[in-house]
Amino acid sequence: MEAAPVFIGIDVSKAQLDMAERPSGERAVLPHTEESITTLVERLRQRQPTCLVLEATGGLEVPLASALAVAGIPVAVVNPRQVRDFARATGQLAKTDAIDAQILARFAEAVRPAPRPLPDEAMQAFSALLTRRRQLIEMLVAEQNRMQRAPHPIQQQIQAHLTWLKQQLAALDEDLTHRIQSTPIWRAQEDLLRSVPGIGPVVSRTLLAELPELGTLTHKQIAALVGVAPLNRDSGTLRGRRTTWGGRAVVRAALYMSTLVATKHNPVIKAFYQRLRAAGKAPKVALVACMRKLDQPPVVRPPFKFLHADTLTGAKVRVSGAGGRYPSALCGRCVL
């Protein structure tokens, strides 16, 4: 006789972990420490849950989610907005950590979101560096704006801070480049992405870190993930205006700036944009359509076996790790 399915929701906060289980209704509260995570994982491994759901909470959930994934427990990290909408739909308007855990368990039971592979430690570190780079850029812009209105003594302090920020940004860019160059599959993926006119280092690295599904999903699914897919708003005989919303804002912002460049320097995107404008489409509508086209560049897919000509000896070295639709675009040393 098969065991009854078990669904678990865990609300992760800085201080504690609130767990709720369905259909048994069992609850537990543990401190958010490494020891508690280890204990909880062992406990859940014995329970063998059908589905376990966590909310994305700005990185607080990563240690627990990683430990669960390593233990082979099916874990899904979901968007908090989806869970909040689910709670409202079930009539639950109150919000506490204990209630959130129960809602997550009910969400797991009703929706059963598919577990997705979590990024490894190297990719998590790479993504953290990209996040830090965005923070440095924001601080640079803020300080430059303050410089225009600050009195002279304050300007000297701001200038010293700007100098330090630029040094940190340069060091961080160097670290990102080194990490990509030292990882063959990342290097191949970035070379292939940057072979598309309009995609530079910032966009290619953002796609690598923030859109790992690229190459594994259809173009429509990728567009929905990024938030550039037109969504219907129809009811009966009413045909509403198509709009885009949701998705991954970081990827969307990088793609938007890249698309502005591509409409001027990428022949394919430029012709597509001009055709849409000539057909009467608004500039933003045409740009978003170009974004959908641009977020489908040639993608590196495993496995590949290419011969690389060694730059020093000229000897051909076989490298395995990734492949793509256009393998000749992988790098300048590829020999098919």
C-alpha positions as CSV (number, residue, x, y, z in Angstrom):
1,M,0.0,0.0,0.0
2,E,1.4,3.4,-1.0
3,A,2.1,5.9,1.7
4,A,-0.2,9.0,1.7
5,P,1.3,12.0,0.0
6,V,2.9,14.6,2.4
7,F,3.0,18.3,1.6
8,I,5.2,20.7,3.6
9,G,5.5,24.5,3.7
10,I,8.4,26.2,5.5
11,D,8.3,30.0,6.2
12,V,11.9,31.2,6.4
13,S,12.7,34.3,8.5
14,K,16.0,35.6,9.9
15,A,15.4,34.2,13.3
16,Q,13.4,31.0,12.8
17,L,11.9,28.4,10.6
18,D,8.2,27.8,10.8
19,M,7.1,24.4,9.3
20,A,3.6,23.2,8.6
21,E,2.6,19.8,7.2
22,R,-0.5,18.6,5.4
23,P,-2.7,16.7,5.6
24,S,-1.6,15.8,9.2
25,G,-1.6,19.4,10.3
26,E,1.7,19.0,12.2
27,R,3.6,22.1,13.0
28,A,7.1,22.9,14.2
29,V,9.2,26.0,15.0
30,L,13.1,25.9,14.9
31,P,15.7,28.5,15.2
32,H,17.3,29.5,11.9
33,T,20.8,28.0,12.5
34,E,23.0,25.5,10.7
35,E,22.3,22.9,13.3
36,S,18.6,23.3,13.0
37,I,18.8,23.0,9.2
38,T,20.7,19.8,9.5
39,T,18.2,18.4,12.0
40,L,15.2,19.5,9.9
41,V,16.7,17.9,6.7
42,E,17.2,14.6,8.5
43,R,13.7,14.7,9.8
44,L,12.2,15.5,6.4
45,R,14.3,12.8,4.7
46,Q,12.5,10.3,6.8
47,R,9.1,11.8,6.1
48,Q,9.8,11.7,2.3
49,P,7.5,14.6,1.4
50,T,5.8,14.7,-2.0
51,C,6.4,18.4,-2.4
52,L,8.0,21.0,-0.1
53,V,7.6,24.7,-0.8
54,L,9.6,27.7,0.3
55,E,9.1,31.4,-0.5
56,A,11.9,33.4,-2.1
57,T,12.9,35.7,0.7
58,G,15.9,37.7,-0.6
59,G,18.4,34.9,-0.1
60,L,17.5,33.8,3.4
61,E,16.0,30.6,2.0
62,V,19.1,29.6,0.0
63,P,21.0,27.6,2.8
64,L,17.9,25.6,3.6
65,A,16.9,25.1,-0.1
66,S,20.4,24.0,-0.9
67,A,20.5,21.5,2.0
68,L,17.1,20.1,1.0
69,A,18.2,19.7,-2.6
70,V,21.4,17.9,-1.7
71,A,19.4,15.5,0.5
72,G,17.2,14.7,-2.5
73,I,14.1,16.3,-1.1
74,P,11.8,17.8,-3.8
75,V,11.9,21.5,-3.0
76,A,10.3,24.4,-4.9
77,V,11.2,28.0,-4.2
78,V,8.2,30.1,-5.3
79,N,7.4,33.7,-5.8
80,P,5.8,35.3,-2.7
81,R,3.3,37.1,-4.8
82,Q,1.8,33.8,-6.0
83,V,1.5,32.5,-2.5
84,R,-0.1,35.8,-1.2
85,D,-2.6,35.7,-4.1
86,F,-3.4,32.0,-3.2
87,A,-3.9,33.0,0.4
88,R,-6.4,35.7,-0.6
89,A,-8.2,33.3,-2.9
90,T,-8.7,30.9,0.0
91,G,-10.0,33.8,2.2
92,Q,-6.9,34.0,4.4
93,L,-6.2,37.7,4.9
94,A,-4.2,37.5,8.2
95,K,-0.5,37.1,8.0
96,T,1.9,35.6,10.5
97,D,4.9,33.3,10.2
98,A,2.8,30.3,11.4
99,I,0.0,31.2,9.0
100,D,2.4,31.7,6.1
101,A,3.8,28.2,6.7
102,Q,0.3,26.7,6.7
103,I,-0.5,28.6,3.5
104,L,2.7,27.3,1.9
105,A,1.7,23.7,2.8
106,R,-1.8,24.2,1.3
107,F,-0.2,25.8,-1.8
108,A,2.1,22.7,-2.2
109,E,-0.9,20.4,-1.9
110,A,-3.1,22.3,-4.3
111,V,-0.7,23.6,-6.9
112,R,2.2,21.1,-6.6
113,P,4.8,23.4,-8.2
114,A,7.5,21.5,-10.0
115,P,10.9,21.5,-8.3
116,R,13.6,23.2,-10.3
117,P,17.4,22.6,-10.0
118,L,19.1,25.1,-7.8
119,P,22.2,26.9,-8.9
120,D,25.5,25.4,-7.6
121,E,27.8,27.3,-5.2
122,A,29.9,28.7,-8.1
123,M,26.8,30.2,-9.8
124,Q,25.4,31.5,-6.5
125,A,28.7,33.3,-5.8
126,F,28.7,34.7,-9.4
127,S,25.1,35.9,-9.0
128,A,26.1,37.6,-5.7
129,L,28.9,39.4,-7.4
130,L,26.5,40.7,-10.1
131,T,24.1,41.9,-7.4
132,R,27.0,43.7,-5.7
133,R,27.9,45.3,-9.0
134,R,24.4,46.7,-9.4
135,Q,24.6,48.0,-5.9
136,L,27.9,49.8,-6.7
137,I,26.4,51.3,-9.9
138,E,23.5,52.6,-7.9
139,M,25.8,54.2,-5.3
140,L,27.9,55.7,-8.0
141,V,24.9,57.3,-9.7
142,A,23.6,58.6,-6.3
143,E,26.9,60.1,-5.3
144,Q,27.3,61.8,-8.8
145,N,23.9,63.3,-8.4
146,R,24.8,64.6,-4.9
147,M,28.0,66.1,-6.2
148,Q,26.1,68.6,-8.3
149,R,24.4,70.2,-5.3
150,A,26.9,69.7,-2.5
151,P,29.0,72.5,-1.1
152,H,32.8,72.4,-1.8
153,P,33.9,70.6,1.5
154,I,31.3,67.9,1.0
155,Q,32.3,67.5,-2.7
156,Q,35.8,66.5,-1.6
157,Q,34.3,63.7,0.5
158,I,32.0,62.6,-2.3
159,Q,34.9,62.6,-4.8
160,A,36.9,60.4,-2.5
161,H,34.0,58.0,-2.2
162,L,33.5,58.0,-6.0
163,T,37.1,57.1,-6.5
164,W,36.8,54.2,-4.0
165,L,33.6,53.0,-5.7
166,K,35.2,53.1,-9.1
167,Q,38.1,51.1,-7.8
168,Q,35.8,48.5,-6.3
169,L,33.8,48.3,-9.5
170,A,36.9,47.7,-11.6
171,A,38.1,45.0,-9.2
172,L,34.7,43.4,-9.2
173,D,34.6,43.4,-13.0
174,E,38.0,41.8,-13.1
175,D,36.8,39.1,-10.7
176,L,33.7,38.4,-12.8
177,T,35.9,38.1,-16.0
178,H,38.3,35.8,-14.2
179,R,35.5,33.5,-13.0
180,I,34.1,33.2,-16.5
181,Q,37.4,32.7,-18.2
182,S,38.4,29.9,-15.7
183,T,35.1,28.0,-16.3
184,P,35.0,26.5,-19.9
185,I,31.2,26.2,-20.1
186,W,30.7,29.8,-18.8
187,R,33.3,31.0,-21.2
188,A,31.6,29.2,-24.1
189,Q,28.2,30.5,-23.2
190,E,29.4,34.1,-22.8
191,D,31.3,34.0,-26.2
192,L,28.2,32.7,-27.9
193,L,25.9,35.3,-26.3
194,R,28.2,38.1,-27.1
195,S,28.4,37.0,-30.7
196,V,24.9,38.6,-31.0
197,P,25.3,42.4,-31.9
198,G,23.7,44.4,-29.0
199,I,24.7,42.0,-26.2
200,G,27.6,43.1,-24.2
201,P,29.4,41.8,-21.1
202,V,26.8,43.1,-18.6
203,V,23.8,41.6,-20.4
204,S,25.6,38.3,-21.2
205,R,26.6,37.8,-17.5
206,T,23.1,38.8,-16.3
207,L,21.6,36.2,-18.6
208,L,24.1,33.6,-17.4
209,A,23.3,34.2,-13.7
210,E,19.7,35.3,-13.7
211,L,18.2,33.3,-16.6
212,P,19.7,29.8,-16.3
213,E,16.7,28.4,-18.1
214,L,17.8,29.9,-21.4
215,G,18.2,27.1,-23.8
216,T,16.0,24.6,-21.9
217,L,12.6,26.3,-22.4
218,T,10.7,27.5,-25.5
219,H,10.9,31.1,-26.6
220,K,7.4,31.8,-25.3
221,Q,8.3,30.4,-21.8
222,I,11.5,32.5,-21.7
223,A,9.5,35.6,-22.7
224,A,7.1,35.0,-19.8
225,L,9.9,34.4,-17.3
226,V,11.6,37.7,-18.3
227,G,8.2,39.5,-18.3
228,V,8.1,40.6,-21.9
229,A,5.3,38.2,-23.1
230,P,2.0,40.0,-24.1
231,L,-0.7,38.8,-21.7
232,N,-4.4,38.7,-22.8
233,R,-7.1,40.7,-21.0
234,D,-10.3,39.5,-22.7
235,S,-13.7,38.8,-21.3
236,G,-16.7,37.8,-23.4
237,T,-16.9,40.1,-26.4
238,L,-14.3,42.5,-24.9
239,R,-10.9,42.3,-26.3
240,G,-8.6,44.2,-24.0
241,R,-5.2,45.6,-24.7
242,R,-2.3,43.2,-24.4
243,T,0.1,44.1,-21.6
244,T,3.4,42.8,-20.1
245,W,4.1,42.6,-16.4
246,G,5.8,40.4,-13.8
247,G,8.9,38.4,-14.6
248,R,12.5,39.0,-13.7
249,A,13.1,42.7,-13.4
250,V,16.9,42.5,-13.4
251,V,17.0,40.6,-16.7
252,R,14.3,42.8,-18.2
253,A,16.2,46.0,-17.4
254,A,19.4,44.7,-18.9
255,L,17.6,43.5,-22.0
256,Y,15.9,46.9,-22.5
257,M,19.2,48.8,-22.6
258,S,20.7,46.1,-24.9
259,T,17.7,46.4,-27.2
260,L,18.1,50.1,-27.5
261,V,21.6,49.5,-28.8
262,A,20.5,46.6,-31.0
263,T,17.9,48.7,-32.8
264,K,20.7,50.8,-34.1
265,H,23.6,48.3,-34.6
266,N,22.1,44.8,-35.0
267,P,20.9,44.5,-38.6
268,V,18.2,41.9,-37.8
269,I,16.8,43.8,-34.8
270,K,17.0,47.1,-36.6
271,A,15.0,45.9,-39.6
272,F,12.5,44.2,-37.3
273,Y,12.1,47.4,-35.2
274,Q,11.7,49.6,-38.3
275,R,9.1,47.3,-39.8
276,L,7.0,47.4,-36.6
277,R,7.2,51.2,-36.4
278,A,6.2,51.4,-40.1
279,A,3.2,49.2,-39.3
280,G,2.1,51.8,-36.8
281,K,3.3,50.2,-33.6
282,A,4.2,52.5,-30.7
283,P,7.9,52.8,-29.9
284,K,7.7,50.9,-26.6
285,V,5.6,48.1,-28.2
286,A,8.2,47.7,-30.9
287,L,11.0,47.7,-28.4
288,V,9.4,45.0,-26.2
289,A,8.9,42.9,-29.3
290,C,12.6,43.3,-30.1
291,M,13.4,42.4,-26.5
292,R,11.5,39.1,-27.1
293,K,13.5,38.5,-30.2
294,L,16.8,39.4,-28.5
295,D,16.3,37.1,-25.5
296,Q,16.4,34.1,-27.9
297,P,20.1,34.2,-29.0
298,P,22.1,31.1,-29.9
299,V,22.3,29.1,-26.7
300,V,25.0,26.7,-25.5
301,R,23.6,23.3,-24.6
302,P,25.4,20.3,-23.2
303,P,27.1,18.1,-24.2
304,F,29.8,19.2,-26.7
305,K,33.2,18.0,-27.7
306,F,35.3,20.6,-29.6
307,L,38.9,20.7,-30.6
308,H,40.6,23.8,-29.3
309,A,43.9,24.8,-30.9
310,D,46.3,25.6,-28.0
311,T,47.5,29.2,-28.3
312,L,51.1,28.3,-27.4
313,T,51.8,25.0,-28.9
314,G,49.2,24.8,-31.7
315,A,48.2,21.3,-30.4
316,K,44.5,20.4,-30.6
317,V,43.0,19.9,-27.1
318,R,39.6,18.1,-26.8
319,V,37.3,20.0,-24.4
320,S,33.9,18.7,-23.2
321,G,31.2,20.5,-21.4
322,A,28.7,22.4,-23.6
323,G,27.4,22.6,-27.1
324,G,25.1,24.8,-29.1
325,R,23.1,25.4,-32.2
326,Y,25.9,27.4,-33.7
327,P,29.1,25.7,-32.3
328,S,31.4,27.6,-34.7
329,A,30.4,30.8,-32.8
330,L,31.6,29.5,-29.5
331,C,35.1,31.0,-29.6
332,G,37.9,31.9,-31.9
333,R,39.8,28.8,-31.1
334,C,37.1,26.2,-31.9
335,V,38.0,23.6,-34.5
336,L,35.1,21.4,-35.5
